[in-house]
Amino acid sequence: MRRLIVLLLLCVSLNLHAQSASPDLLHTVLGELSQHTAVRAAFTQQRQNPALTQPQNSSGELVFVTGHGMLWQVQQPYQETLALTGSKTTRIDANGNVQPVRSERGVSQISQMLQSMLAGQLDAVLRQFNVSAEGTAAQWTLHFTPKQARVAQVLHGIQLDGGAFLQGIRIDMQDGTQTDIRMTDTRDAGPLTALEKHALGLP
């Protein structure tokens, strides 16, 4: 189950010292992200755990489709496909068989926040997180801290950075675990494969 958090796990001088992000900057960022209704990117991921001497690295491809969810396809060092649709997470095998995955505390909130961000849905994000922002529309960084005490017991905070597309996600857990996800070759998704459509509930 720790791998699930890892997968969910994905700056400039202007610093806005407030519990809510600059409305102008935040709306600009969300408006830019929401222009891309289906996005595909390669990702590399590094997870550092205080209990481990070496970081854990993985890489693969992700797909996001507005209104349907996110698909994480890990290719190295193992192969695994996870679909995050709404608050649900499922694992899909090579034959397209779907198996529900039980989420740890905080995973559902992270998943829904990312999906809402990429869809440009500000109200859904602010219900779950306090947000602060820095940067410009061309290069921005957003910081999220959970509002709910039970989530804050597990999740310390999330940082997103990017420009026209989301470029990076950093997730800090209360146990000291840190996950950094960097995205490259981000682009409009183009035609989805049969497996991708099936996993995201598309016809």
N, C-alpha and C positions, 0 to 999 in steps of 0.2 A: 504493500500500500504506500510505502514511502516514495516509490517511483512515480505514483500518481501526482503527489505534491510536486515532485521534481519537474514533471511535464507541464504542470500548470504554471506548471510553473512552465520576451515574451517578454554640454550646457553653457548656457551663457550667463552674463553677470546680473541680469534683472532678477531680483529675488522678491517675491511677494509674500510678506510675513502675515499670513492670515489663515484662518481655519478653512475657508473656502477659496478655491482658486479664483484668479481674476476672471470675472464673467466674460470679458471680451476675449481673452486668450483661450479660455477653456472652450467657449462656443466656437471659436475659430478652429481649434484643434479637432473638436468633435465633428464639425461640419466638413473638414477636409477628410477625416477618416471615413465618414459615412458615404462619401462619394464613390467608394470602392465597395460594391455590394458582395463581391466574391474575390478573395485574395488568396494567393499562393506564395509561399516563401520557403527557403531552406533555413534550418535553424541549427545552431550549436548550443550546447547546454553544459554548464559546469555547476556541480553541486558540492558545496563544502560543508562537512559535518564535523563538529568538534570531536566526535567520537572516532573519527577516521583520520589516518595520517596522510592519505592521498585524496585529492578531489575525484569525484566521479564525473566522467565526461560521456556525452552521447550526442548524436546528431541525426537529422532526418528532414522531413518535410511536413509543413502544416498547411491546412486549408481552412479558411473561414468563409462562411456564407451567411449573410445577414438574415436573421429570422429563423435560421436552422441550426447554427452552432459551429463548433470547431472540431477539426479532425487532426490528431497528432499521429504521425506515422514515423516511429522510431526505426532507424535503419542500422545504426551502429551504437554500441557493440552488440546489441541484440535487436530482434525485430518484434515490434509490437505496435498495434494500431488502437488508439483510444478515441472515442467520439464523446464530445461534451455538448449535450443538447439541453438547454435550459439548466435545470438543477440536476440532471441525470448524467451519469458517466457509464459508458459501456465499452467492453473490449470486443474487437472484431477479429476473427481468425481469417486465414487465407481463403477460406471457402465462403466467407460472408456470414458465418454464424455469429450471433450476437450474444454476449454474456454480460449481465449487469455487474457493475463493480461498486462495492460499498465505499462511499467516500468518508475520509476522515473529517473531523471538525475543521471548518474553515475552507475546505476545498470547494464546496458548493458556492460559497460567497466569492471566492477568487474567480471561479469559472464564470459566474453570472456577471461579475464586474467587467471582466475582459470582453465578454460578448456584448454587454451594453455599451462599453466604450467604443468598440469597433463599429457598432450600429448607430453611434451618435445619440444614445439615449441618456441624457444627463440626469434626469430625475431618478432613474433606476439606480445610477451610481451613487448619488448623494444620499439615498435612503440607507445605504450600507456603509459609506465611508466619508470621512472628512478628507478634503482634497486641498492641496496647495500646489502652486505652479510657479515655474520660472522659465525664462527664455523668450523666444519669439515664435511666430507661426512657422518660420522656416526651420527652427531647431528648438524643441521644447522638452521640458522634463516635468512630469506630474508625480506627486507623492500622495499616497493613499494610506490612511490609518483607519482601522475598523472602529465603528461606533458601538457595536454590540460587545458587551463585556465577555461573553462566552467565546466569541471569535477572537477577541484581543488576548485571551489567555493562550491562544495557540499562534496567532499571526501578529507579528510586530508591525509590518508595513510592506507596501508594494511601491516600486518606482517604475514608471514607464517613460521611455524617451523615444523621440522620433522626429519626423518632418512631415512629408506628404503621406508616408506610411509609418506604422509602428516599427521601431527598429530594435528595441530592447525591453526586457522585463527583468526586474530584480525582485525577488521575494525573500523577505527576512522573517524567519520564524522565531518564536520566543525561546526555543531551545538552542539558539545560536546557529542553526542551519541556514545557509544562504544559497539561493539558486539564481544563477545568471543565465538568461537566454538571449542570444543575439540572433537577429534575422538578417539574411542577405538575399539578394536576387528577388526582392519582394515585387510582386506584379499582380495585375488582374489575373484571376485564376484560369480563365479560358474554360474549355469543355471539361467537365468532371468525368472521372472513370466510373464504371458501373459500381465498383465497390464504394467509392466516395459518395455516390448518390444514395446507395442503399444505407450506408452508415448514418447519413444525415437526414434520412427520411424524405428524399427527393424522388419525384417520379422518373 
